[in-house]
Every structure is written in structure tokens, then in C-alpha cells.
Amino acid sequence: MIRLLEPAWLLALVPVAVLAAVYVWAQFARKRIAVRFANASLLAKLVPKLPGWRRHLPAGLLVIALAVLVGGMTRPAVDVEEPQERATVILAIDVSLSMMSTDVDPTRIDAAKSAASDFVAELPEQYNVGLVSFAGYASVVVPPTKNRAEVTSAINGLTLAEATATGDAVFASLQAVQQVMTDESGQLAPARILLLSDGYRTAGRTVDEAGEAAAAAEIPVSTVAFGTDEGVIELDQEIVSVPVDREALAGLAEATGGEYYEAVTAEQLRAVYEDMGSSLGYQTIAEDVSQWFIGTAMILLFAAAGLSLAWTSRLT
């Protein structure tokens, strides 16, 4: 899809339209004057036969060329994907007690660890990867690094705790992104937060606050709602239901420009991470295609000039 980077130039179509209107008016005016003042039979003998409708073609091509040239001035662009040379990925994993539910084989947390480890191993080597865990509070377990073994070891060493601070997990992830060194121009690498959770927020800042902060930082948060609504855990000798808060996670992804996924099995979670990994490898940029418009306008102008010379021996 083509979008215009400088649409204000479309106003230049107004004088082009005026020029076309003046040309049409001039042709009708010339015809009326000729019929009024000329002897038709004598005029037919003295004036060579004109090329008829063809004489209007060069003018038509000229008007079209000007319109296309205006289109080029608006800097039309198309979205294209190009490989990212560097990026930062923060993996935020819920370690609340609900993650010990066995509705996902063998447990939610074990399946999450396995899929997350595979995901980290498959990321491009030049990417920085960080790990955030969250239960009653969120903490940066591993700051962004290229050391995959360190991140994988930390994932396997995650332990469960009470409560779920989903909002704080996003804030901790945003802080982790800032720890990455900037490039030569002082810019941070493109970053994305991948947050996996299975329950409702019960502690810390709200998910809405986290979404606003991530959106302001222009860092997308992609979320995975992991588990089933039938999930239960045994807590203090009582069976407690631990359903998934899909609505909050979907809203967080939408508010930040990320993607929302649902996974109810270990296989589905691996598929989600594979999809995330493939999307992280590219960034969408606007590629300027104005040269094609300008080139087309030049061809039309040369065609108009050539036809005018061939049919009337004049450039105008």
C-alpha cells in the first residue's frame, strides 16, 4: 500500500486542473471564433488538414505528466521489511503460584521454561536478550546480554512465588531496555517486550499504567495468555481455580502495538515463540518510490513532445 510522506504537495494538483480547464475552454473558444469569422469552404481549401483528435493527445499527456510529477513530489512510499542488524528482546515470565497448574503438561511453568529456552536459542546472535520474572514484584533476573547460556540458565532456575505484578513486569522490562548501550548515533536498538502470564494482576501497578508507559517509550509489548480456564492449584490444602486473564493481556498488546497470543499447550507455546522470533528478525520501513513517479512523468513529457513534433512540427 502506498502512503504519502508529504501529502501537502497534493495542493499542486489545483493549478494542473486549472491548466487542463483552460486548454479545454480555449479549444471551444477557437472553434466558435473560426466558425463565426471564416468562410468555411475557402478555409477548407487554404488550411491543410489537421490531425483531428490526435492534436489534443500531446496536451493530454502533458497534463497527465504534471499530475504524476505532483504525485512524486508528495514522496510516495511503500512499507517494506528489512532484516534488523541489532535488537533488544526482554522476556518477562510470570512465576506466580498459578504457574504450577498441571492443565499444561507437565506444568505451566515447566512448559514455559522449555519453550522460552528454545526461543532464546533461536534468536540471532547479535540480539541482546534480557530476562524479567514477576510474581508479587518484578525483577530483572538477567540484564540484556548476548550470552545465551546465562539467560537459559536463569530461565531454568526460575522459582514460583505468591501474587502477580503484571504491570510492574512491564516497568522492569522498560528499565532493562535502557541498560543496553547505544549505537554510534546515540540511539538505542529497537526493542520489544515478550510477556507470558497465566493469571490476573493482584499486585503492583496496573496493566493500563504499564501500557501507557510502554506506548510512550514506543516499545511494543507482545503478550501470551498461557493456560486454560480449567486450571487449578492446591493452596493451603484447598483447590483454587486459576483462569487466564485474556482480556487484560490482549489490551496490553493492543495499547502498545504488540501482538497477542493464546496458548493452552506446550506445543502451542512453542509455535507462538517461533512466530515471535520470525517477526523480530525484520523491521518495517517506508521506502521512498518517488523516483518511479518522476521517471514516469519524464517519459510522458518526452512522449508529448515527440507526438507534437511528429503531427504539428511544433513542441506546443
ZAVEX-996529 format. One record per residue (C-alpha): x, y, z; residue in one letter. Coordinates in Angstrom, 2 decimals. Layout:
N
+---------+---------+---------+------+
|       u |       v |       w | rest |
+---------+---------+---------+------+
|       X |       Y |       Z |    a |
...
+---------+---------+---------+------+
//
This chain:
316
+---------+---------+---------+------+
|       u |       v |       w | rest |
+---------+---------+---------+------+
|    0.00 |    0.00 |    0.00 |    m |
|    1.34 |    3.41 |   -0.98 |    i |
|    1.33 |    6.22 |    1.58 |    r |
|    2.36 |    9.82 |    1.12 |    l |
|    5.14 |   11.24 |    3.28 |    l |
|    4.46 |   14.85 |    2.21 |    e |
|    0.75 |   14.97 |    1.21 |    p |
|    0.67 |   18.80 |    1.26 |    a |
|    2.10 |   18.72 |   -2.26 |    w |
|   -1.30 |   17.46 |   -3.47 |    l |
|   -2.37 |   21.12 |   -3.48 |    l |
|   -0.22 |   21.49 |   -6.59 |    a |
|   -2.87 |   19.49 |   -8.46 |    l |
|   -5.08 |   22.58 |   -8.36 |    v |
|   -3.06 |   24.60 |  -10.94 |    p |
|   -2.75 |   21.42 |  -13.04 |    v |
|   -6.53 |   21.11 |  -13.09 |    a |
|   -6.84 |   24.83 |  -13.93 |    v |
|   -4.40 |   24.38 |  -16.81 |    l |
|   -6.47 |   21.49 |  -18.19 |    a |
|   -9.68 |   23.50 |  -17.87 |    a |
|   -8.14 |   26.50 |  -19.66 |    v |
|   -7.00 |   24.24 |  -22.52 |    y |
|  -10.49 |   22.79 |  -22.96 |    v |
|  -12.04 |   26.24 |  -22.84 |    w |
|   -9.52 |   27.53 |  -25.41 |    a |
|  -10.42 |   24.76 |  -27.87 |    q |
|  -14.13 |   25.55 |  -27.73 |    f |
|  -13.46 |   29.30 |  -27.97 |    a |
|  -11.19 |   28.83 |  -31.00 |    r |
|  -13.83 |   26.74 |  -32.74 |    k |
|  -16.56 |   29.34 |  -32.19 |    r |
|  -14.34 |   32.19 |  -33.49 |    i |
|  -13.34 |   30.22 |  -36.59 |    a |
|  -16.93 |   29.40 |  -37.50 |    v |
|  -18.06 |   32.98 |  -36.93 |    r |
|  -15.48 |   34.84 |  -38.98 |    f |
|  -14.20 |   32.39 |  -41.58 |    a |
|  -15.54 |   31.31 |  -44.96 |    n |
|  -15.80 |   27.56 |  -44.34 |    a |
|  -15.39 |   26.48 |  -47.99 |    s |
|  -12.44 |   28.78 |  -48.56 |    l |
|  -10.85 |   27.82 |  -45.23 |    l |
|  -11.02 |   24.15 |  -46.16 |    a |
|   -9.01 |   24.81 |  -49.35 |    k |
|   -6.38 |   27.05 |  -47.78 |    l |
|   -5.69 |   25.28 |  -44.45 |    v |
|   -4.09 |   21.83 |  -44.52 |    p |
|   -5.99 |   19.04 |  -42.90 |    k |
|   -5.37 |   18.97 |  -39.14 |    l |
|   -4.65 |   15.74 |  -37.27 |    p |
|   -8.10 |   15.81 |  -35.63 |    g |
|   -8.36 |   14.39 |  -32.15 |    w |
|   -4.67 |   13.49 |  -32.22 |    r |
|   -3.70 |   17.13 |  -31.81 |    r |
|   -5.09 |   17.00 |  -28.27 |    h |
|   -3.04 |   13.97 |  -27.27 |    l |
|    0.24 |   15.83 |  -26.55 |    p |
|   -1.62 |   18.30 |  -24.34 |    a |
|   -3.35 |   15.45 |  -22.54 |    g |
|   -0.04 |   13.70 |  -21.96 |    l |
|    1.43 |   16.96 |  -20.67 |    l |
|   -1.36 |   17.37 |  -18.10 |    v |
|   -1.04 |   13.74 |  -17.01 |    i |
|    2.75 |   14.14 |  -16.72 |    a |
|    2.31 |   17.18 |  -14.49 |    l |
|   -0.16 |   15.30 |  -12.29 |    a |
|    2.23 |   12.35 |  -11.97 |    v |
|    5.08 |   14.75 |  -11.18 |    l |
|    2.98 |   16.23 |   -8.37 |    v |
|    2.49 |   12.69 |   -7.10 |    g |
|    6.26 |   12.29 |   -6.99 |    g |
|    6.62 |   15.50 |   -5.00 |    m |
|    4.39 |   14.01 |   -2.27 |    t |
|    7.15 |   11.44 |   -1.65 |    r |
|    5.04 |    8.29 |   -2.03 |    p |
|    6.38 |    5.35 |   -0.04 |    a |
|    5.64 |    1.69 |    0.44 |    v |
|    6.24 |   -0.35 |    3.58 |    d |
|    8.97 |   -2.94 |    3.16 |    v |
|   10.61 |   -5.31 |    5.60 |    e |
|   14.37 |   -5.37 |    6.07 |    e |
|   16.48 |   -7.51 |    8.41 |    p |
|   17.32 |   -5.92 |   11.73 |    q |
|   21.03 |   -5.81 |   12.45 |    e |
|   20.53 |   -5.30 |   16.19 |    r |
|   17.62 |   -5.51 |   18.61 |    a |
|   16.82 |   -5.98 |   22.29 |    t |
|   14.33 |   -8.58 |   23.46 |    v |
|   13.11 |   -8.68 |   27.05 |    i |
|   11.46 |  -11.92 |   28.05 |    l |
|    9.10 |  -11.39 |   31.01 |    a |
|    7.84 |  -14.63 |   32.58 |    i |
|    5.11 |  -14.96 |   35.19 |    d |
|    6.35 |  -17.03 |   38.16 |    v |
|    3.23 |  -16.74 |   40.31 |    s |
|    1.97 |  -19.85 |   42.10 |    l |
|   -0.71 |  -20.37 |   39.46 |    s |
|    2.07 |  -21.43 |   37.09 |    m |
|    2.33 |  -24.77 |   38.92 |    m |
|   -1.06 |  -25.80 |   37.49 |    s |
|   -0.95 |  -29.10 |   35.62 |    t |
|   -3.53 |  -28.21 |   32.98 |    d |
|   -0.49 |  -27.84 |   30.69 |    v |
|    1.76 |  -30.91 |   30.66 |    d |
|    3.79 |  -31.32 |   32.81 |    p |
|    3.08 |  -27.94 |   34.46 |    t |
|    2.61 |  -24.43 |   33.16 |    r |
|    5.97 |  -23.26 |   34.47 |    i |
|    7.92 |  -26.25 |   33.13 |    d |
|    6.37 |  -25.87 |   29.69 |    a |
|    7.08 |  -22.13 |   29.76 |    a |
|   10.73 |  -22.70 |   30.71 |    k |
|   11.27 |  -25.20 |   27.94 |    s |
|    9.65 |  -23.06 |   25.23 |    a |
|   11.42 |  -19.90 |   26.43 |    a |
|   14.81 |  -21.63 |   26.34 |    s |
|   14.20 |  -22.77 |   22.76 |    d |
|   13.13 |  -19.26 |   21.82 |    f |
|   16.28 |  -17.68 |   23.25 |    v |
|   18.49 |  -20.22 |   21.48 |    a |
|   16.97 |  -19.42 |   18.10 |    e |
|   17.31 |  -15.64 |   18.26 |    l |
|   20.04 |  -14.05 |   16.09 |    p |
|   23.39 |  -13.89 |   17.83 |    e |
|   23.64 |  -10.11 |   17.54 |    q |
|   20.45 |   -9.58 |   19.56 |    y |
|   20.56 |   -8.65 |   23.24 |    n |
|   18.22 |  -10.75 |   25.39 |    v |
|   17.13 |   -9.96 |   28.93 |    g |
|   15.01 |  -11.87 |   31.45 |    l |
|   12.44 |  -10.44 |   33.87 |    v |
|   10.46 |  -12.57 |   36.31 |    s |
|    7.40 |  -11.40 |   38.18 |    f |
|    5.18 |  -12.62 |   40.98 |    a |
|    4.43 |  -10.29 |   43.90 |    g |
|    7.06 |   -7.96 |   42.45 |    y |
|    9.09 |   -7.84 |   39.25 |    a |
|   12.85 |   -8.09 |   38.99 |    s |
|   15.42 |   -8.06 |   36.21 |    v |
|   16.97 |  -11.52 |   36.53 |    v |
|   19.40 |  -11.05 |   33.62 |    v |
|   20.08 |   -7.62 |   32.06 |    p |
|   20.14 |   -7.60 |   28.24 |    p |
|   23.10 |   -9.65 |   27.05 |    t |
|   24.30 |  -11.70 |   24.10 |    k |
|   25.26 |  -14.53 |   26.44 |    n |
|   22.58 |  -17.11 |   25.66 |    r |
|   23.86 |  -19.63 |   28.21 |    a |
|   23.40 |  -17.11 |   31.01 |    e |
|   19.82 |  -16.37 |   30.01 |    v |
|   18.93 |  -20.04 |   29.56 |    t |
|   20.41 |  -20.94 |   32.93 |    s |
|   18.39 |  -18.17 |   34.57 |    a |
|   15.19 |  -19.37 |   32.87 |    i |
|   15.72 |  -22.91 |   34.16 |    n |
|   16.38 |  -21.57 |   37.66 |    g |
|   13.12 |  -19.61 |   37.98 |    l |
|   11.13 |  -20.37 |   41.15 |    t |
|    7.50 |  -19.62 |   41.99 |    l |
|    6.14 |  -17.10 |   44.46 |    a |
|    2.83 |  -15.55 |   45.51 |    e |
|    0.83 |  -12.85 |   43.66 |    a |
|    1.09 |  -11.44 |   40.13 |    t |
|    2.51 |   -7.99 |   39.38 |    a |
|    1.91 |   -7.82 |   35.63 |    t |
|    2.17 |   -4.04 |   35.38 |    g |
|    5.44 |   -3.94 |   37.34 |    d |
|    6.85 |   -6.56 |   34.96 |    a |
|    6.44 |   -4.14 |   32.05 |    v |
|    8.06 |   -1.29 |   34.00 |    f |
|   11.00 |   -3.53 |   34.96 |    a |
|   11.37 |   -4.57 |   31.33 |    s |
|   11.42 |   -0.94 |   30.19 |    l |
|   14.19 |   -0.23 |   32.69 |    q |
|   16.14 |   -3.22 |   31.40 |    a |
|   15.96 |   -1.89 |   27.84 |    v |
|   17.67 |    1.31 |   28.97 |    q |
|   20.69 |   -0.69 |   30.12 |    q |
|   21.68 |   -1.54 |   26.56 |    v |
|   24.49 |    0.56 |   25.11 |    m |
|   23.50 |    3.00 |   22.39 |    t |
|   24.99 |    2.89 |   18.89 |    d |
|   27.35 |    5.45 |   17.33 |    e |
|   24.46 |    7.86 |   16.77 |    s |
|   23.33 |    7.61 |   20.39 |    g |
|   20.22 |    5.60 |   19.53 |    q |
|   19.02 |    2.52 |   21.38 |    l |
|   18.47 |   -0.64 |   19.38 |    a |
|   14.84 |   -1.47 |   18.51 |    p |
|   13.31 |   -3.26 |   21.48 |    a |
|   10.37 |   -5.50 |   22.20 |    r |
|    8.98 |   -7.00 |   25.38 |    i |
|    7.55 |  -10.52 |   25.27 |    l |
|    5.39 |  -11.13 |   28.34 |    l |
|    3.97 |  -14.51 |   29.32 |    l |
|    1.35 |  -14.71 |   32.04 |    s |
|   -1.38 |  -17.06 |   33.15 |    d |
|   -3.37 |  -15.11 |   35.70 |    g |
|   -4.92 |  -11.89 |   36.87 |    y |
|   -2.87 |   -9.00 |   38.26 |    r |
|   -3.02 |   -8.99 |   42.06 |    t |
|   -0.16 |   -6.63 |   42.99 |    a |
|    1.79 |   -3.59 |   41.83 |    g |
|    0.90 |   -1.02 |   39.22 |    r |
|   -1.98 |   -1.59 |   36.85 |    t |
|   -1.72 |   -3.07 |   33.39 |    v |
|   -3.17 |    0.14 |   31.92 |    d |
|   -0.39 |    2.21 |   33.51 |    e |
|    2.18 |   -0.20 |   32.12 |    a |
|    0.63 |    0.00 |   28.67 |    g |
|    0.77 |    3.80 |   28.69 |    e |
|    4.43 |    3.76 |   29.73 |    a |
|    5.41 |    1.25 |   27.03 |    a |
|    3.45 |    3.13 |   24.37 |    a |
|    5.16 |    6.38 |   25.38 |    a |
|    8.54 |    4.66 |   25.07 |    a |
|    7.47 |    3.23 |   21.69 |    e |
|    8.31 |   -0.29 |   22.81 |    i |
|    5.73 |   -2.91 |   21.76 |    p |
|    4.68 |   -5.47 |   24.34 |    v |
|    3.63 |   -8.80 |   22.85 |    s |
|    1.70 |  -10.96 |   25.29 |    t |
|    0.98 |  -14.65 |   25.67 |    v |
|   -2.03 |  -15.81 |   27.64 |    a |
|   -0.87 |  -19.24 |   28.78 |    f |
|   -3.05 |  -21.97 |   30.24 |    g |
|   -6.70 |  -22.99 |   30.28 |    t |
|   -9.72 |  -21.78 |   32.20 |    d |
|   -9.88 |  -25.22 |   33.85 |    e |
|   -6.51 |  -24.75 |   35.54 |    g |
|   -6.41 |  -25.28 |   39.33 |    v |
|   -3.75 |  -25.43 |   42.04 |    i |
|   -3.72 |  -26.70 |   45.58 |    e |
|   -3.07 |  -23.89 |   48.03 |    l |
|   -3.23 |  -24.32 |   51.81 |    d |
|   -4.96 |  -27.67 |   51.25 |    q |
|   -7.63 |  -26.01 |   49.13 |    e |
|   -8.26 |  -26.32 |   45.40 |    i |
|   -8.06 |  -22.86 |   43.82 |    v |
|   -9.16 |  -22.04 |   40.28 |    s |
|   -6.52 |  -20.17 |   38.23 |    v |
|   -8.12 |  -18.99 |   34.96 |    p |
|   -6.26 |  -16.83 |   32.43 |    v |
|   -6.83 |  -13.07 |   32.19 |    d |
|   -7.01 |  -12.90 |   28.39 |    r |
|   -8.74 |   -9.52 |   28.26 |    e |
|   -6.01 |   -7.63 |   30.14 |    a |
|   -3.19 |   -9.24 |   28.15 |    l |
|   -4.91 |   -8.57 |   24.84 |    a |
|   -5.47 |   -4.95 |   25.86 |    g |
|   -1.82 |   -4.52 |   26.82 |    l |
|   -0.65 |   -5.79 |   23.44 |    a |
|   -3.12 |   -3.61 |   21.56 |    e |
|   -2.22 |   -0.47 |   23.53 |    a |
|    1.48 |   -0.84 |   22.77 |    t |
|    1.40 |   -2.07 |   19.19 |    g |
|    2.40 |   -5.61 |   20.10 |    g |
|    0.86 |   -8.96 |   19.24 |    e |
|   -1.46 |  -11.02 |   21.41 |    y |
|   -1.34 |  -14.82 |   21.52 |    y |
|   -3.14 |  -17.59 |   23.34 |    e |
|   -1.52 |  -20.93 |   24.13 |    a |
|   -3.09 |  -23.80 |   26.03 |    v |
|   -0.47 |  -26.48 |   25.34 |    t |
|    3.31 |  -26.66 |   25.34 |    a |
|    3.27 |  -27.21 |   21.57 |    e |
|    1.17 |  -24.11 |   21.01 |    q |
|    3.51 |  -22.07 |   23.19 |    l |
|    6.49 |  -23.20 |   21.11 |    r |
|    4.60 |  -22.21 |   17.95 |    a |
|    3.92 |  -18.78 |   19.46 |    v |
|    7.59 |  -18.24 |   20.21 |    y |
|    8.56 |  -19.37 |   16.71 |    e |
|    6.17 |  -16.82 |   15.25 |    d |
|    7.54 |  -14.11 |   17.53 |    m |
|   11.12 |  -14.97 |   16.60 |    g |
|   10.43 |  -14.69 |   12.88 |    s |
|    8.72 |  -11.31 |   13.28 |    s |
|   11.58 |   -9.95 |   15.40 |    l |
|   14.08 |  -10.51 |   12.63 |    g |
|   12.67 |   -7.74 |   10.47 |    y |
|   11.62 |   -4.14 |   10.82 |    q |
|    9.15 |   -2.27 |    8.63 |    t |
|   10.49 |    0.85 |    6.95 |    i |
|    9.00 |    3.31 |    4.48 |    a |
|   10.79 |    3.04 |    1.14 |    e |
|   10.53 |    6.20 |   -0.97 |    d |
|    9.28 |    5.38 |   -4.50 |    v |
|    9.00 |    8.96 |   -5.78 |    s |
|   11.68 |    8.23 |   -8.40 |    q |
|    9.22 |    5.96 |  -10.20 |    w |
|    6.68 |    8.77 |  -10.39 |    f |
|    9.27 |   11.28 |  -11.60 |    i |
|   10.57 |    8.79 |  -14.17 |    g |
|    7.04 |    8.13 |  -15.45 |    t |
|    6.41 |   11.87 |  -15.71 |    a |
|    9.58 |   12.32 |  -17.79 |    m |
|    8.53 |    9.55 |  -20.17 |    i |
|    5.11 |   11.17 |  -20.61 |    l |
|    6.72 |   14.57 |  -21.25 |    l |
|    9.05 |   13.12 |  -23.92 |    f |
|    6.09 |   11.31 |  -25.50 |    a |
|    4.07 |   14.53 |  -25.58 |    a |
|    6.95 |   16.42 |  -27.19 |    a |
|    7.59 |   13.68 |  -29.74 |    g |
|    3.95 |   13.41 |  -30.82 |    l |
|    3.63 |   17.17 |  -31.07 |    s |
|    6.69 |   17.36 |  -33.34 |    l |
|    5.51 |   14.44 |  -35.47 |    a |
|    1.98 |   15.72 |  -36.02 |    w |
|    2.32 |   19.50 |  -35.93 |    t |
|    6.08 |   20.13 |  -36.33 |    s |
|    5.89 |   22.14 |  -33.11 |    r |
|    6.59 |   21.49 |  -29.45 |    l |
|    3.43 |   23.33 |  -28.39 |    t |
+---------+---------+---------+------+
//
